[in-house]
Amino acid sequence: MISTKGRYAVRILADIAERGEDERIPLSAIAERQGISLKYLQHIAKLLVQAGILVGVSGKGGGYNLARPKEQITVLEVLEAAEGTIAPVACLAPGASVCERMQGCKTLPMWTKYDELVRDFFGKISIADVADGTLGHEFNL
């Protein structure tokens, strides 16, 4: 399951992407528009900066903007930056040690396929797609 941290990270980036590539957006403005605690947004923004997705500038005229064009940032990348991993089971998480039960695990193929589907789905959606609001049409929602 994707936590509020992951969902809010996508919302933060979509909010910034809507404002334009050159504009630095203060987190306080995003917090107000999105109805999210400023303190929580600061924590999430730090993760996104560490992942090279956001750039933050302090001081007068400071704020945040995207590190790359919105078309080049995938939702998968954002979720992994915020969540650490979106693997459905621990043995599929990046860098996980080899599970001694893997060889005979009857459920592993199911979890592996689920992981592939989720990664493929979120890997094809960019922050531009989210910010532009075109996803409903693409997925027949």
C-alpha positions in Angstrom: 0.0 0.0 0.0 1.2 3.5 -0.8 1.2 5.7 2.3 0.2 9.4 2.6 3.9 10.2 2.2 3.9 8.8 -1.4 0.5 10.2 -2.3 1.5 13.7 -1.0 4.8 13.6 -2.8 3.0 13.1 -6.1 0.6 16.0 -5.2 3.5 18.3 -4.3 5.2 17.7 -7.6 2.0 18.1 -9.6 1.4 21.4 -7.8 4.9 22.6 -8.6 4.6 21.4 -12.2 1.4 23.3 -12.7 3.1 26.6 -11.8 5.8 26.5 -14.4 9.4 25.3 -14.7 11.2 28.6 -13.7 9.1 29.6 -10.8 10.3 28.7 -7.2 7.3 27.7 -5.1 7.3 28.1 -1.3 6.2 25.0 0.6 3.9 27.2 2.6 1.9 28.0 -0.6 1.7 24.3 -1.5 0.7 23.4 2.0 -2.1 25.9 1.9 -3.4 24.9 -1.6 -3.1 21.2 -0.9 -4.4 21.3 2.7 -1.3 19.4 4.0 0.8 20.2 7.1 3.8 22.4 6.3 6.0 20.3 8.7 5.0 17.1 6.8 5.6 18.7 3.5 9.1 19.8 4.6 9.9 16.1 5.5 8.7 14.9 2.1 10.4 17.7 0.2 13.7 16.7 1.8 13.3 13.2 0.5 12.6 14.5 -3.0 15.6 16.8 -2.9 17.8 13.9 -1.8 16.5 11.8 -4.7 17.3 14.6 -7.2 13.7 15.3 -8.1 13.3 18.7 -6.5 15.7 21.6 -6.1 15.3 23.8 -3.0 16.6 27.4 -2.7 16.6 29.1 0.7 16.1 32.7 1.5 14.3 35.6 -0.1 12.8 34.5 -3.4 13.5 30.9 -2.4 11.3 27.8 -2.8 11.2 24.6 -4.7 11.1 23.7 -8.4 11.6 20.5 -10.3 15.1 19.3 -10.9 14.2 18.1 -14.4 11.3 18.7 -16.9 8.0 17.3 -15.6 7.8 14.9 -18.5 11.0 13.2 -17.3 9.9 12.5 -13.8 7.8 9.3 -13.4 5.4 8.6 -10.6 7.3 5.4 -9.9 10.5 7.5 -9.2 8.5 9.8 -6.9 6.9 6.9 -5.0 10.2 5.2 -4.5 11.8 8.4 -3.3 9.1 9.0 -0.7 8.3 5.4 0.3 11.7 3.8 0.0 10.2 0.9 -1.8 6.8 0.0 -3.2 7.6 -3.7 -3.4 4.6 -5.8 -2.2 6.8 -8.1 -0.2 10.2 -7.6 1.5 12.0 -10.2 -0.6 11.3 -8.1 -3.7 12.6 -4.8 -2.3 15.7 -3.5 -3.9 18.8 -4.7 -2.0 16.9 -7.3 -0.1 18.8 -10.3 1.1 18.0 -13.6 -0.5 15.1 -15.3 1.3 15.8 -18.9 2.3 12.2 -19.8 1.3 12.4 -18.3 -2.2 13.2 -21.6 -3.9 10.0 -23.3 -2.8 7.8 -20.3 -2.3 4.4 -20.9 -4.0 3.4 -17.2 -3.7 6.5 -15.6 -5.1 5.5 -15.7 -8.8 2.2 -13.9 -7.9 4.0 -11.2 -5.9 6.6 -10.8 -8.6 4.0 -10.4 -11.3 2.1 -7.9 -9.1 5.4 -5.9 -8.6 6.0 -5.9 -12.3 2.5 -4.6 -13.1 2.7 -1.8 -10.5 6.2 -0.7 -11.6 5.1 -0.8 -15.3 2.0 1.2 -14.5 3.6 3.9 -12.5 6.7 4.0 -14.6 4.7 5.1 -17.6 3.0 8.0 -15.9 4.9 11.3 -15.7 4.4 14.2 -13.3 3.3 16.1 -16.5 0.5 13.6 -17.0 -0.7 14.1 -13.4 -0.3 17.9 -13.5 -2.1 18.2 -16.8 -5.0 16.1 -15.6 -5.1 13.8 -18.7 -4.9 10.5 -16.9 -8.7 9.9 -16.7 -8.9 9.9 -20.5 -5.9 7.6 -21.0 -7.2 5.0 -18.6 -10.9 5.3 -19.6 -11.8 6.5 -16.1 
